[in-house]
Amino acid sequence: LILLHVKTARRRILYSSYVLVALIIFYQLKLLKWLPWHQAQEFNKAFYFAIITVSVYLFMSIVDMFIWNGILKRGNRPGAPKILTNLLSSLMYFITLLFCASNIYNMNVGSILAATGLITIILGYASQSTLSNLFAGIALQFGGKVKKGHYIKAGEYKGVVREFNWRSVTLSGFRTVIIPNTHIANKPIEVFNSAATDNK
């Protein structure tokens, strides 16, 4: 739980490394076997699960530091969109949970995937516009043409980009306008590199 509150990738790498080493030392020395409620099989499963989870957390922190915020941002490049990195991280953790459920706790992963697939289909039909905005936001951020602080004109809307998230773009000027990402993605956009006031 402590690891979840650490914001910088460097500190996440440092703290997760400490936790991983501590878990391995505890497991190898079998320090918990002296506890009166100790059950070897259940404790082994818990240690395997903890070691795998912290290892994946450490790996994702390294990727975040050296790939997402390192290689992909060199030379003033926009880097990978935050939306995409969060989706990939969530997918990685989900795969890890499935792996642990199948190989450590001997659970039937097929039924879990079937239930997950059904839920995904239902949610997909219920949130088509949301998903459209999500992928439009990823495409816009990958393009790197629309950034915070830029003055843009998209159709009948114009203003300074103040907020850019997975669902919408917020423009401010004489008024604040929240525009769905699909509107920006499907319209010709006039982009200015500075937040100059529109004199037209």
Z-matrix of the N, CA and C atoms (Angstrom, degrees):
N
C 1 1.453
C 2 1.527 1 111.85
N 3 1.330 2 116.39 1 -33.39
C 4 1.466 3 119.86 2 178.99
C 5 1.521 4 110.14 3 -62.91
N 6 1.337 5 116.91 4 -37.79
C 7 1.459 6 120.31 5 -176.82
C 8 1.517 7 111.83 6 -62.98
N 9 1.333 8 117.86 7 -31.65
C 10 1.449 9 120.96 8 -175.53
C 11 1.514 10 112.68 9 -67.21
N 12 1.337 11 118.44 10 -21.27
C 13 1.462 12 121.59 11 -177.31
C 14 1.524 13 112.67 12 -94.67
N 15 1.323 14 118.02 13 -1.35
C 16 1.460 15 121.41 14 179.39
C 17 1.521 16 108.49 15 -85.16
N 18 1.325 17 117.49 16 124.10
C 19 1.455 18 120.77 17 -170.85
C 20 1.522 19 113.36 18 -90.33
N 21 1.325 20 119.13 19 -44.10
C 22 1.457 21 120.44 20 -174.65
C 23 1.523 22 110.56 21 -79.14
N 24 1.336 23 115.62 22 142.80
C 25 1.468 24 120.85 23 -178.81
C 26 1.527 25 111.19 24 -62.66
N 27 1.326 26 116.96 25 -37.47
C 28 1.471 27 120.34 26 -179.41
C 29 1.528 28 111.14 27 -60.84
N 30 1.324 29 116.95 28 -44.80
C 31 1.465 30 120.06 29 179.69
C 32 1.521 31 111.22 30 -71.13
N 33 1.326 32 117.64 31 -34.24
C 34 1.469 33 119.60 32 176.81
C 35 1.519 34 110.29 33 -62.82
N 36 1.327 35 116.63 34 -40.33
C 37 1.466 36 120.41 35 177.84
C 38 1.524 37 110.21 36 -63.81
N 39 1.326 38 116.35 37 -44.62
C 40 1.461 39 121.10 38 -178.21
C 41 1.529 40 111.57 39 -63.80
N 42 1.327 41 116.77 40 -50.66
C 43 1.460 42 120.65 41 -176.33
C 44 1.524 43 112.16 42 -68.78
N 45 1.321 44 117.35 43 -40.73
C 46 1.467 45 119.32 44 179.39
C 47 1.520 46 110.90 45 -67.60
N 48 1.337 47 117.78 46 -31.14
C 49 1.473 48 120.48 47 175.16
C 50 1.520 49 110.71 48 -65.13
N 51 1.350 50 116.34 49 -43.05
C 52 1.469 51 120.21 50 177.07
C 53 1.528 52 110.84 51 -60.14
N 54 1.326 53 116.21 52 -46.26
C 55 1.460 54 120.39 53 -177.80
C 56 1.525 55 110.49 54 -64.30
N 57 1.331 56 116.84 55 -41.54
C 58 1.458 57 120.77 56 -179.39
C 59 1.534 58 111.25 57 -63.78
N 60 1.329 59 116.53 58 -44.98
C 61 1.467 60 120.76 59 178.39
C 62 1.526 61 110.04 60 -62.74
N 63 1.324 62 117.41 61 -42.61
C 64 1.467 63 121.02 62 179.96
C 65 1.530 64 111.03 63 -62.65
N 66 1.335 65 116.88 64 -41.69
C 67 1.465 66 120.58 65 178.96
C 68 1.526 67 111.33 66 -63.06
N 69 1.342 68 115.79 67 -43.27
C 70 1.467 69 119.71 68 -179.98
C 71 1.529 70 110.97 69 -64.73
N 72 1.339 71 116.45 70 -41.53
C 73 1.468 72 119.97 71 178.74
C 74 1.532 73 110.55 72 -63.50
N 75 1.331 74 116.22 73 -45.73
C 76 1.463 75 120.29 74 178.73
C 77 1.523 76 110.83 75 -59.87
N 78 1.331 77 115.65 76 -41.27
C 79 1.465 78 118.80 77 -178.22
C 80 1.530 79 111.52 78 -69.02
N 81 1.330 80 116.52 79 -44.34
C 82 1.464 81 120.17 80 -177.37
C 83 1.530 82 111.72 81 -67.05
N 84 1.318 83 117.06 82 -38.18
C 85 1.469 84 120.70 83 -179.11
C 86 1.528 85 112.80 84 -83.57
N 87 1.357 86 115.40 85 -10.03
C 88 1.475 87 120.66 86 179.57
C 89 1.525 88 111.22 87 53.22
N 90 1.336 89 115.21 88 47.76
C 91 1.465 90 120.41 89 -175.82
C 92 1.525 91 112.93 90 -71.17
N 93 1.337 92 116.58 91 -20.60
C 94 1.450 93 118.55 92 -176.45
C 95 1.525 94 113.62 93 -90.11
N 96 1.323 95 116.52 94 -2.61
C 97 1.472 96 118.31 95 -177.45
C 98 1.523 97 112.63 96 -69.57
N 99 1.348 98 116.66 97 -14.54
C 100 1.464 99 119.92 98 -179.75
C 101 1.524 100 112.10 99 -83.94
N 102 1.321 101 117.66 100 -6.96
C 103 1.457 102 119.35 101 178.58
C 104 1.521 103 110.20 102 -68.73
N 105 1.323 104 118.79 103 140.34
C 106 1.463 105 121.10 104 -176.61
C 107 1.520 106 113.45 105 -64.24
N 108 1.359 107 117.42 106 -27.50
C 109 1.464 108 119.85 107 -178.87
C 110 1.532 109 112.14 108 -98.21
N 111 1.318 110 116.48 109 12.94
C 112 1.463 111 120.87 110 -176.35
C 113 1.530 112 111.53 111 -65.76
N 114 1.333 113 115.49 112 131.11
C 115 1.465 114 122.97 113 172.58
C 116 1.521 115 106.84 114 -125.87
N 117 1.304 116 115.99 115 112.53
C 118 1.464 117 121.54 116 -169.47
C 119 1.521 118 112.40 117 -54.29
N 120 1.316 119 117.67 118 -48.24
C 121 1.463 120 120.37 119 -174.63
C 122 1.522 121 111.79 120 -64.24
N 123 1.342 122 116.73 121 -46.00
C 124 1.459 123 120.31 122 -179.06
C 125 1.523 124 111.53 123 -68.19
N 126 1.327 125 117.29 124 -38.66
C 127 1.459 126 120.29 125 178.46
C 128 1.532 127 110.54 126 -66.97
N 129 1.309 128 117.62 127 -37.29
C 130 1.464 129 120.62 128 177.06
C 131 1.524 130 110.81 129 -62.60
N 132 1.321 131 116.59 130 -43.55
C 133 1.465 132 120.08 131 178.07
C 134 1.524 133 110.94 132 -61.32
N 135 1.336 134 115.58 133 -43.75
C 136 1.466 135 119.77 134 -179.93
C 137 1.526 136 111.51 135 -63.40
N 138 1.345 137 116.64 136 -39.93
C 139 1.462 138 120.35 137 178.63
C 140 1.521 139 110.72 138 -67.02
N 141 1.328 140 118.14 139 -42.78
C 142 1.464 141 120.69 140 177.76
C 143 1.528 142 110.52 141 -59.02
N 144 1.328 143 114.65 142 -46.05
C 145 1.471 144 119.23 143 -179.61
C 146 1.530 145 110.95 144 -61.95
N 147 1.335 146 117.31 145 -45.23
C 148 1.463 147 121.39 146 -179.13
C 149 1.523 148 111.27 147 -64.45
N 150 1.331 149 117.03 148 -42.83
C 151 1.468 150 120.70 149 -178.70
C 152 1.528 151 110.58 150 -64.79
N 153 1.339 152 117.19 151 -43.59
C 154 1.466 153 120.46 152 179.73
C 155 1.521 154 110.48 153 -65.24
N 156 1.328 155 117.18 154 -44.30
C 157 1.465 156 121.07 155 -177.96
C 158 1.526 157 111.34 156 -63.63
N 159 1.332 158 117.33 157 -46.40
C 160 1.464 159 120.38 158 179.23
C 161 1.525 160 111.08 159 -66.11
N 162 1.344 161 117.46 160 -34.91
C 163 1.467 162 120.88 161 177.70
C 164 1.528 163 110.86 162 -63.73
N 165 1.329 164 116.48 163 -42.13
C 166 1.471 165 120.36 164 177.74
C 167 1.524 166 110.24 165 -66.36
N 168 1.329 167 117.03 166 -40.69
C 169 1.463 168 121.30 167 177.20
C 170 1.526 169 110.34 168 -60.44
N 171 1.326 170 116.57 169 -42.65
C 172 1.465 171 121.03 170 177.93
C 173 1.524 172 110.49 171 -63.88
N 174 1.329 173 116.54 172 -43.46
C 175 1.466 174 120.50 173 179.47
C 176 1.527 175 111.02 174 -61.74
N 177 1.344 176 117.91 175 -45.15
C 178 1.460 177 120.95 176 -179.56
C 179 1.528 178 111.36 177 -66.43
N 180 1.330 179 117.67 178 -32.88
C 181 1.470 180 120.53 179 176.55
C 182 1.517 181 111.07 180 -67.57
N 183 1.346 182 116.61 181 -38.51
C 184 1.466 183 120.76 182 177.07
C 185 1.525 184 110.35 183 -65.52
N 186 1.336 185 116.67 184 -42.87
C 187 1.470 186 120.64 185 177.56
C 188 1.519 187 110.47 186 -62.15
N 189 1.333 188 116.60 187 -41.66
C 190 1.460 189 120.99 188 -179.99
C 191 1.522 190 111.35 189 -62.42
N 192 1.330 191 116.47 190 -41.00
C 193 1.465 192 119.96 191 -176.40
C 194 1.527 193 112.54 192 -75.96
N 195 1.331 194 116.50 193 -44.30
C 196 1.461 195 119.25 194 -171.50
C 197 1.536 196 113.83 195 -96.71
N 198 1.332 197 117.73 196 -22.21
C 199 1.469 198 120.16 197 -179.03
C 200 1.523 199 110.97 198 -104.53
N 201 1.354 200 116.32 199 -66.06
C 202 1.470 201 118.93 200 -175.99
C 203 1.519 202 111.85 201 -61.65
N 204 1.350 203 117.09 202 -45.02
C 205 1.467 204 120.26 203 -178.09
C 206 1.524 205 112.31 204 -103.43
N 207 1.317 206 117.22 205 9.85
C 208 1.466 207 121.07 206 -178.91
C 209 1.509 208 111.94 207 -118.90
N 210 1.333 209 115.62 208 -89.81
C 211 1.466 210 120.88 209 -174.76
C 212 1.522 211 112.18 210 -58.16
N 213 1.337 212 116.84 211 -43.84
C 214 1.467 213 119.97 212 -174.64
C 215 1.526 214 113.77 213 -74.17
N 216 1.352 215 118.06 214 -8.11
C 217 1.462 216 120.16 215 179.92
C 218 1.527 217 112.63 216 -112.69
N 219 1.321 218 116.60 217 9.17
C 220 1.461 219 118.81 218 177.95
C 221 1.525 220 110.31 219 -74.01
N 222 1.321 221 114.93 220 149.58
C 223 1.463 222 120.08 221 178.22
C 224 1.509 223 113.44 222 67.31
N 225 1.350 224 116.53 223 34.48
C 226 1.470 225 122.21 224 178.27
C 227 1.525 226 113.34 225 59.76
N 228 1.337 227 117.25 226 26.15
C 229 1.461 228 120.46 227 175.73
C 230 1.524 229 109.65 228 -77.33
N 231 1.339 230 117.75 229 152.63
C 232 1.464 231 120.29 230 -175.46
C 233 1.518 232 114.20 231 -68.85
N 234 1.345 233 117.74 232 -22.20
C 235 1.453 234 120.68 233 -178.32
C 236 1.511 235 111.65 234 78.56
N 237 1.312 236 116.37 235 -179.30
C 238 1.465 237 120.97 236 179.80
C 239 1.520 238 109.89 237 -77.06
N 240 1.347 239 117.96 238 139.72
C 241 1.456 240 120.28 239 178.26
C 242 1.525 241 111.48 240 -60.47
N 243 1.316 242 116.29 241 143.35
C 244 1.466 243 121.16 242 179.21
C 245 1.515 244 111.23 243 -60.44
N 246 1.330 245 115.55 244 -34.27
C 247 1.466 246 119.55 245 179.11
C 248 1.516 247 109.91 246 -59.28
N 249 1.335 248 116.30 247 -46.04
C 250 1.455 249 120.89 248 -176.97
C 251 1.519 250 111.75 249 -67.69
N 252 1.332 251 117.45 250 -42.24
C 253 1.467 252 119.73 251 -179.89
C 254 1.525 253 111.24 252 -64.60
N 255 1.339 254 116.79 253 -36.88
C 256 1.468 255 119.68 254 177.34
C 257 1.528 256 111.26 255 -66.57
N 258 1.332 257 116.63 256 -39.08
C 259 1.464 258 120.30 257 178.20
C 260 1.523 259 110.97 258 -64.78
N 261 1.329 260 116.66 259 -43.48
C 262 1.461 261 120.44 260 179.51
C 263 1.526 262 111.19 261 -65.42
N 264 1.330 263 116.93 262 -39.23
C 265 1.464 264 120.12 263 177.55
C 266 1.525 265 110.88 264 -64.04
N 267 1.334 266 116.46 265 -43.87
C 268 1.465 267 120.13 266 178.58
C 269 1.518 268 111.23 267 -61.96
N 270 1.342 269 116.57 268 -40.60
C 271 1.461 270 120.49 269 178.58
C 272 1.526 271 111.05 270 -64.21
N 273 1.332 272 116.69 271 -40.00
C 274 1.464 273 121.20 272 179.78
C 275 1.524 274 110.71 273 -63.98
N 276 1.326 275 117.42 274 -43.17
C 277 1.458 276 120.71 275 179.28
C 278 1.532 277 111.02 276 -67.98
N 279 1.321 278 116.52 277 -35.92
C 280 1.467 279 119.72 278 178.54
C 281 1.525 280 110.42 279 -65.08
N 282 1.330 281 116.81 280 -43.05
C 283 1.470 282 120.64 281 177.11
C 284 1.525 283 110.53 282 -62.85
N 285 1.328 284 116.51 283 -39.11
C 286 1.468 285 120.49 284 178.15
C 287 1.525 286 111.26 285 -62.13
N 288 1.327 287 116.46 286 -43.65
C 289 1.461 288 120.30 287 178.45
C 290 1.523 289 111.46 288 -62.62
N 291 1.338 290 116.67 289 -40.92
C 292 1.465 291 120.08 290 177.84
C 293 1.527 292 110.72 291 -63.95
N 294 1.334 293 115.80 292 -42.03
C 295 1.465 294 119.96 293 179.22
C 296 1.533 295 110.66 294 -61.50
N 297 1.324 296 116.99 295 -45.49
C 298 1.468 297 120.85 296 -179.72
C 299 1.521 298 111.14 297 -66.11
N 300 1.327 299 116.05 298 -40.60
C 301 1.467 300 119.17 299 179.69
C 302 1.519 301 111.34 300 -62.69
N 303 1.335 302 116.21 301 -39.33
C 304 1.463 303 120.25 302 -177.69
C 305 1.516 304 112.93 303 -77.45
N 306 1.336 305 117.42 304 -45.95
C 307 1.463 306 121.22 305 -170.53
C 308 1.523 307 114.43 306 -92.89
N 309 1.325 308 117.44 307 -22.39
C 310 1.463 309 119.93 308 -179.14
C 311 1.532 310 111.30 309 -102.21
N 312 1.337 311 115.29 310 -46.78
C 313 1.466 312 119.06 311 -175.62
C 314 1.522 313 113.05 312 -102.48
N 315 1.348 314 117.07 313 4.34
C 316 1.467 315 122.59 314 175.10
C 317 1.528 316 112.85 315 53.34
N 318 1.314 317 115.36 316 41.54
C 319 1.465 318 120.53 317 177.91
C 320 1.519 319 110.23 318 -87.77
N 321 1.314 320 115.96 319 156.40
C 322 1.468 321 121.64 320 178.69
C 323 1.530 322 108.72 321 -81.55
N 324 1.314 323 116.00 322 99.64
C 325 1.464 324 120.98 323 -177.22
C 326 1.516 325 111.34 324 -69.70
N 327 1.341 326 116.76 325 -28.65
C 328 1.463 327 120.36 326 -179.46
C 329 1.512 328 112.46 327 -57.86
N 330 1.324 329 117.13 328 -43.84
C 331 1.468 330 120.28 329 179.35
C 332 1.521 331 111.41 330 -67.40
N 333 1.340 332 115.85 331 -35.58
C 334 1.465 333 119.41 332 177.59
C 335 1.521 334 110.54 333 -65.23
N 336 1.339 335 116.55 334 -43.69
C 337 1.458 336 120.35 335 179.41
C 338 1.528 337 111.16 336 -66.21
N 339 1.324 338 117.09 337 -37.97
C 340 1.464 339 120.34 338 178.46
C 341 1.520 340 110.79 339 -62.56
N 342 1.338 341 115.79 340 -45.48
C 343 1.465 342 120.15 341 178.19
C 344 1.527 343 110.98 342 -64.15
N 345 1.344 344 115.52 343 -40.69
C 346 1.467 345 119.90 344 179.04
C 347 1.529 346 110.99 345 -64.22
N 348 1.336 347 115.90 346 -41.31
C 349 1.464 348 119.88 347 179.15
C 350 1.512 349 112.24 348 -63.31
N 351 1.339 350 116.45 349 -41.16
C 352 1.464 351 120.20 350 178.27
C 353 1.521 352 111.03 351 -64.08
N 354 1.328 353 116.10 352 -43.93
C 355 1.469 354 120.10 353 178.60
C 356 1.525 355 110.62 354 -63.00
N 357 1.343 356 116.09 355 -39.41
C 358 1.465 357 120.10 356 179.65
C 359 1.518 358 111.50 357 -63.08
N 360 1.337 359 116.76 358 -42.02
C 361 1.469 360 120.44 359 179.15
C 362 1.523 361 110.58 360 -62.83
N 363 1.334 362 116.28 361 -45.16
C 364 1.466 363 120.18 362 -179.79
C 365 1.528 364 111.02 363 -62.27
N 366 1.333 365 115.65 364 -46.55
C 367 1.463 366 119.56 365 179.50
C 368 1.521 367 111.57 366 -65.77
N 369 1.348 368 116.26 367 -34.63
C 370 1.458 369 119.67 368 179.33
C 371 1.514 370 112.35 369 -62.59
N 372 1.340 371 116.57 370 -43.78
C 373 1.456 372 120.15 371 177.79
C 374 1.525 373 111.95 372 -67.85
N 375 1.337 374 115.17 373 -34.71
C 376 1.470 375 119.29 374 -176.90
C 377 1.525 376 112.93 375 -77.74
N 378 1.325 377 117.63 376 -18.53
C 379 1.474 378 119.61 377 -173.76
C 380 1.524 379 112.11 378 -132.87
N 381 1.323 380 116.67 379 44.55
C 382 1.462 381 120.07 380 -179.02
C 383 1.520 382 111.83 381 -62.72
N 384 1.340 383 116.93 382 -42.12
C 385 1.472 384 119.22 383 -179.77
C 386 1.525 385 111.29 384 -66.14
N 387 1.350 386 116.01 385 -37.42
C 388 1.463 387 119.75 386 178.44
C 389 1.517 388 111.09 387 -64.33
N 390 1.346 389 116.78 388 -43.08
C 391 1.457 390 120.40 389 178.66
C 392 1.521 391 111.15 390 -65.56
N 393 1.334 392 116.79 391 -37.20
C 394 1.469 393 120.03 392 177.49
C 395 1.513 394 110.71 393 -61.58
N 396 1.343 395 116.50 394 -43.10
C 397 1.460 396 120.29 395 177.92
C 398 1.522 397 111.47 396 -66.25
N 399 1.350 398 116.42 397 -36.24
C 400 1.459 399 120.45 398 179.34
C 401 1.521 400 111.04 399 -61.40
N 402 1.349 401 116.82 400 -51.48
C 403 1.463 402 119.70 401 -177.88
C 404 1.527 403 112.15 402 -71.07
N 405 1.325 404 116.46 403 -30.70
C 406 1.469 405 119.04 404 174.43
C 407 1.520 406 110.33 405 -65.44
N 408 1.356 407 116.41 406 -39.18
C 409 1.471 408 120.10 407 177.32
C 410 1.510 409 112.13 408 -64.40
N 411 1.343 410 116.97 409 -39.44
C 412 1.467 411 120.61 410 177.62
C 413 1.525 412 110.09 411 -63.35
N 414 1.345 413 116.37 412 -44.17
C 415 1.466 414 120.20 413 -179.84
C 416 1.524 415 111.46 414 -63.23
N 417 1.326 416 117.00 415 -40.90
C 418 1.464 417 120.34 416 179.76
C 419 1.520 418 111.43 417 -65.81
N 420 1.330 419 116.68 418 -41.60
C 421 1.457 420 119.26 419 -179.28
C 422 1.520 421 111.73 420 -71.46
N 423 1.339 422 117.35 421 -34.25
C 424 1.458 423 119.71 422 174.93
C 425 1.522 424 111.01 423 -64.23
N 426 1.330 425 116.03 424 -38.00
C 427 1.466 426 119.20 425 179.55
C 428 1.511 427 112.44 426 -63.93
N 429 1.323 428 116.86 427 -34.27
C 430 1.460 429 121.03 428 177.19
C 431 1.510 430 114.67 429 72.16
N 432 1.342 431 117.62 430 11.88
C 433 1.464 432 120.28 431 -178.57
C 434 1.517 433 112.68 432 -85.87
N 435 1.329 434 115.88 433 -31.76
C 436 1.459 435 120.69 434 179.45
C 437 1.520 436 108.48 435 -104.51
N 438 1.330 437 116.32 436 117.88
C 439 1.465 438 121.37 437 -177.60
C 440 1.523 439 110.05 438 -132.03
N 441 1.324 440 115.36 439 162.45
C 442 1.449 441 120.11 440 175.95
C 443 1.529 442 109.82 441 -61.32
N 444 1.332 443 115.87 442 137.41
C 445 1.460 444 120.98 443 179.71
C 446 1.510 445 113.84 444 93.28
N 447 1.329 446 117.83 445 -14.51
C 448 1.457 447 120.77 446 177.37
C 449 1.521 448 110.59 447 -77.63
N 450 1.315 449 114.39 448 144.59
C 451 1.460 450 120.13 449 173.26
C 452 1.519 451 107.31 450 -94.13
N 453 1.316 452 117.38 451 122.56
C 454 1.461 453 120.72 452 -176.60
C 455 1.522 454 110.62 453 -128.25
N 456 1.324 455 113.42 454 159.35
C 457 1.459 456 120.80 455 172.69
C 458 1.518 457 107.17 456 -131.31
N 459 1.332 458 116.35 457 116.82
C 460 1.457 459 122.64 458 -178.65
C 461 1.515 460 108.44 459 -124.39
N 462 1.335 461 116.04 460 103.27
C 463 1.457 462 119.58 461 -176.02
C 464 1.510 463 110.24 462 64.93
N 465 1.330 464 116.06 463 -125.99
C 466 1.459 465 120.30 464 -179.14
C 467 1.522 466 113.18 465 -88.62
N 468 1.336 467 116.26 466 -1.32
C 469 1.466 468 120.38 467 -177.79
C 470 1.524 469 110.72 468 -103.20
N 471 1.324 470 116.28 469 143.75
C 472 1.461 471 120.62 470 177.25
C 473 1.521 472 109.03 471 -152.70
N 474 1.334 473 115.35 472 152.22
C 475 1.454 474 120.56 473 -179.99
C 476 1.515 475 111.27 474 157.88
N 477 1.326 476 115.78 475 -175.85
C 478 1.456 477 122.68 476 -179.64
C 479 1.532 478 108.81 477 -90.18
N 480 1.337 479 116.47 478 133.73
C 481 1.466 480 120.87 479 178.46
C 482 1.526 481 108.51 480 -72.63
N 483 1.321 482 116.88 481 112.26
C 484 1.462 483 122.22 482 -179.47
C 485 1.518 484 112.37 483 -101.84
N 486 1.314 485 117.01 484 -29.88
C 487 1.466 486 120.51 485 -179.59
C 488 1.520 487 108.72 486 -146.44
N 489 1.347 488 114.71 487 141.43
C 490 1.457 489 120.85 488 -176.45
C 491 1.527 490 107.22 489 -140.25
N 492 1.332 491 117.37 490 105.44
C 493 1.447 492 119.51 491 -177.66
C 494 1.522 493 111.13 492 -126.39
N 495 1.343 494 116.19 493 -168.31
C 496 1.460 495 121.40 494 -174.15
C 497 1.523 496 112.91 495 -69.86
N 498 1.321 497 117.75 496 -14.64
C 499 1.465 498 120.26 497 -174.32
C 500 1.529 499 113.98 498 -114.10
N 501 1.327 500 116.67 499 -35.64
C 502 1.458 501 118.65 500 -171.26
C 503 1.522 502 111.77 501 -153.83
N 504 1.339 503 113.90 502 169.26
C 505 1.459 504 122.53 503 173.97
C 506 1.531 505 107.33 504 -117.77
N 507 1.333 506 116.58 505 131.41
C 508 1.463 507 120.96 506 179.67
C 509 1.516 508 109.44 507 -103.37
N 510 1.336 509 115.61 508 121.12
C 511 1.467 510 121.94 509 177.86
C 512 1.515 511 108.91 510 -107.46
N 513 1.321 512 115.90 511 140.43
C 514 1.468 513 119.97 512 176.67
C 515 1.515 514 109.31 513 -128.45
N 516 1.291 515 115.54 514 144.97
C 517 1.458 516 123.20 515 178.04
C 518 1.509 517 106.80 516 -166.17
N 519 1.356 518 116.18 517 -117.00
C 520 1.456 519 118.98 518 171.97
C 521 1.532 520 110.37 519 -72.04
N 522 1.318 521 115.50 520 -20.70
C 523 1.462 522 121.32 521 175.78
C 524 1.519 523 108.07 522 -147.77
N 525 1.320 524 116.15 523 161.46
C 526 1.457 525 120.88 524 177.72
C 527 1.523 526 109.53 525 -97.27
N 528 1.339 527 115.92 526 129.55
C 529 1.458 528 121.68 527 -177.58
C 530 1.523 529 108.63 528 -125.77
N 531 1.325 530 116.72 529 130.43
C 532 1.463 531 122.15 530 175.68
C 533 1.517 532 107.99 531 -106.62
N 534 1.346 533 115.69 532 116.54
C 535 1.460 534 121.71 533 -173.17
C 536 1.523 535 109.47 534 -113.87
N 537 1.333 536 118.64 535 131.24
C 538 1.469 537 120.24 536 174.83
C 539 1.528 538 111.18 537 -60.06
N 540 1.307 539 116.21 538 146.21
C 541 1.468 540 120.42 539 -178.89
C 542 1.523 541 112.36 540 -59.28
N 543 1.334 542 117.32 541 -33.25
C 544 1.469 543 119.88 542 -179.06
C 545 1.527 544 110.79 543 -64.11
N 546 1.322 545 117.05 544 -32.91
C 547 1.468 546 120.13 545 178.61
C 548 1.523 547 110.40 546 -65.85
N 549 1.335 548 116.27 547 -41.34
C 550 1.466 549 120.22 548 178.29
C 551 1.521 550 110.46 549 -68.25
N 552 1.337 551 117.24 550 -40.99
C 553 1.464 552 121.16 551 -175.58
C 554 1.520 553 112.46 552 -70.20
N 555 1.338 554 117.89 553 -28.73
C 556 1.458 555 121.25 554 -173.73
C 557 1.516 556 113.24 555 -100.89
N 558 1.319 557 117.80 556 4.41
C 559 1.464 558 121.42 557 -179.27
C 560 1.523 559 110.05 558 -119.11
N 561 1.339 560 117.39 559 149.31
C 562 1.471 561 118.73 560 171.32
C 563 1.537 562 109.49 561 -63.22
N 564 1.334 563 116.37 562 135.78
C 565 1.462 564 121.05 563 -176.35
C 566 1.521 565 109.66 564 -118.66
N 567 1.312 566 116.02 565 132.09
C 568 1.459 567 121.46 566 172.38
C 569 1.519 568 106.82 567 -101.41
N 570 1.346 569 117.11 568 118.95
C 571 1.456 570 122.58 569 -173.66
C 572 1.513 571 109.67 570 -114.80
N 573 1.330 572 115.82 571 130.74
C 574 1.453 573 122.48 572 173.82
C 575 1.526 574 107.81 573 -109.66
N 576 1.314 575 117.15 574 145.07
C 577 1.457 576 120.99 575 -175.12
C 578 1.509 577 113.45 576 -81.10
N 579 1.299 578 118.67 577 -5.88
C 580 1.449 579 121.55 578 178.34
C 581 1.527 580 109.00 579 -132.46
N 582 1.301 581 114.50 580 159.34
C 583 1.464 582 120.01 581 -178.73
C 584 1.515 583 110.40 582 -86.77
N 585 1.325 584 115.03 583 54.40
C 586 1.469 585 119.33 584 -179.29
C 587 1.520 586 109.76 585 -76.67
N 588 1.264 587 116.31 586 150.85
C 589 1.466 588 120.52 587 179.32
C 590 1.512 589 109.45 588 -74.16
N 591 1.301 590 117.04 589 138.60
C 592 1.459 591 122.04 590 179.89
C 593 1.529 592 108.94 591 -73.00
N 594 1.298 593 115.50 592 121.67
C 595 1.450 594 120.06 593 -176.52
C 596 1.522 595 113.02 594 -97.28
N 597 1.327 596 114.67 595 1.57
C 598 1.461 597 116.64 596 -178.09
C 599 1.523 598 110.70 597 -74.06
